[in-house]
């Protein structure tokens, strides 16, 4: 997916059709920032390089923070208003829009509406719902999806990461390669298998899971917990439980729908359609 996006954007640039601002949105860990960095490097250097992770350049500005404030945007605007130092183009990467407060969002509107010549913005976002209409109207929006199962397994193998059940890991992470790498590198996969078995018969509070996975970001723990619940619900529904259980699971599924507004799960990659069809629910 990410390679296709980069190729398309490069073609747009060559054909002088590249929009000045792009927003990449989708699940965590699917390569949004990677695409942004690859495009920034290409626009500044006119070519690709192998190691983009450590790339720095006087004509590249990367804004990455746990909370983006209006002061951060003003500093970025100051950079943008200056002429390029070495390259013909300047690039700004903002990762990510979800942590930008309202004042910062308002501050960025003017520069997105009237950007300096040869300046390109690449912004990441986890949820389309977090995009203000005024920002959406000024940017080209690209939704990114997790790669397919075979690509997922291939990438993990190339990184030398092995697990007992790749299919289960794919479902657990919604196909997010970044999340899967984090689990395997931190040796948390086996612990989550134990948690999974425990959740089949007992409820698990989010605080308990955070205690089990202290090295992970709280947001990621929420994602994992709810993915585990979805996998369990699907297993129980397919086993033909009695009608009382069906009502119980319907309540649980309603919960998941409400939680989706907060955690932004990708229903397609987990096969939500099957679950909600059985429950006669309409997923919005």
Secondary structure in CASP SS format (residue, H / E / C, confidence):
PFRMAT SS
TARGET T0000
AUTHOR 0000-0000-0000
METHOD secondary structure of the structure
MODEL  1
X C 1.00
X H 1.00
X H 1.00
X H 1.00
X H 1.00
X H 1.00
X H 1.00
X H 1.00
X H 1.00
X H 1.00
X H 1.00
X H 1.00
X H 1.00
X H 1.00
X C 1.00
X C 1.00
X C 1.00
X C 1.00
X C 1.00
X C 1.00
X E 1.00
X E 1.00
X E 1.00
X E 1.00
X E 1.00
X C 1.00
X C 1.00
X C 1.00
X C 1.00
X C 1.00
X C 1.00
X H 1.00
X H 1.00
X H 1.00
X H 1.00
X H 1.00
X H 1.00
X H 1.00
X H 1.00
X H 1.00
X H 1.00
X H 1.00
X H 1.00
X H 1.00
X H 1.00
X C 1.00
X C 1.00
X C 1.00
X C 1.00
X C 1.00
X C 1.00
X C 1.00
X C 1.00
X C 1.00
X C 1.00
X C 1.00
X C 1.00
X C 1.00
X C 1.00
X E 1.00
X E 1.00
X E 1.00
X E 1.00
X E 1.00
X C 1.00
X C 1.00
X C 1.00
X E 1.00
X C 1.00
X H 1.00
X H 1.00
X H 1.00
X H 1.00
X H 1.00
X H 1.00
X H 1.00
X H 1.00
X H 1.00
X H 1.00
X H 1.00
X C 1.00
X C 1.00
X C 1.00
X C 1.00
X C 1.00
X C 1.00
X C 1.00
X C 1.00
X C 1.00
X E 1.00
X E 1.00
X E 1.00
X E 1.00
X E 1.00
X E 1.00
X C 1.00
X H 1.00
X H 1.00
X H 1.00
X E 1.00
X C 1.00
X H 1.00
X H 1.00
X H 1.00
X H 1.00
X H 1.00
X H 1.00
X H 1.00
X H 1.00
X H 1.00
X H 1.00
X H 1.00
X H 1.00
X C 1.00
X C 1.00
X C 1.00
X C 1.00
X C 1.00
X E 1.00
X E 1.00
X E 1.00
X E 1.00
X E 1.00
X E 1.00
X E 1.00
X C 1.00
X C 1.00
X H 1.00
X H 1.00
X H 1.00
X C 1.00
X C 1.00
X H 1.00
X H 1.00
X H 1.00
X H 1.00
X C 1.00
X C 1.00
X C 1.00
X E 1.00
X E 1.00
X E 1.00
X E 1.00
X C 1.00
X C 1.00
X C 1.00
X C 1.00
X C 1.00
X H 1.00
X H 1.00
X H 1.00
X H 1.00
X H 1.00
X H 1.00
X H 1.00
X H 1.00
X H 1.00
X H 1.00
X C 1.00
X C 1.00
X C 1.00
X C 1.00
X C 1.00
X C 1.00
X C 1.00
X H 1.00
X H 1.00
X H 1.00
X H 1.00
X H 1.00
X H 1.00
X H 1.00
X C 1.00
X C 1.00
X C 1.00
X C 1.00
X H 1.00
X H 1.00
X H 1.00
X H 1.00
X H 1.00
X H 1.00
X H 1.00
X H 1.00
X H 1.00
X C 1.00
X C 1.00
X C 1.00
X H 1.00
X H 1.00
X H 1.00
X H 1.00
X H 1.00
X H 1.00
X H 1.00
X H 1.00
X H 1.00
X H 1.00
X H 1.00
X C 1.00
X C 1.00
X C 1.00
X C 1.00
X C 1.00
X C 1.00
X H 1.00
X H 1.00
X H 1.00
X H 1.00
X H 1.00
X H 1.00
X H 1.00
X C 1.00
X C 1.00
X C 1.00
X C 1.00
X C 1.00
X H 1.00
X H 1.00
X H 1.00
X H 1.00
X H 1.00
X H 1.00
X H 1.00
X H 1.00
X H 1.00
X H 1.00
X H 1.00
X H 1.00
X H 1.00
X H 1.00
X H 1.00
X H 1.00
X H 1.00
X H 1.00
X H 1.00
X H 1.00
X H 1.00
X C 1.00
X C 1.00
X C 1.00
X C 1.00
X H 1.00
X H 1.00
X H 1.00
X H 1.00
X H 1.00
X H 1.00
X H 1.00
X H 1.00
X H 1.00
X H 1.00
X H 1.00
X H 1.00
X H 1.00
X H 1.00
X H 1.00
X H 1.00
X H 1.00
X H 1.00
X H 1.00
X H 1.00
X H 1.00
X C 1.00
X C 1.00
X C 1.00
X H 1.00
X H 1.00
X H 1.00
X H 1.00
X C 1.00
X H 1.00
X H 1.00
X H 1.00
X H 1.00
X H 1.00
X H 1.00
X H 1.00
X C 1.00
X C 1.00
X C 1.00
X C 1.00
X C 1.00
X C 1.00
END
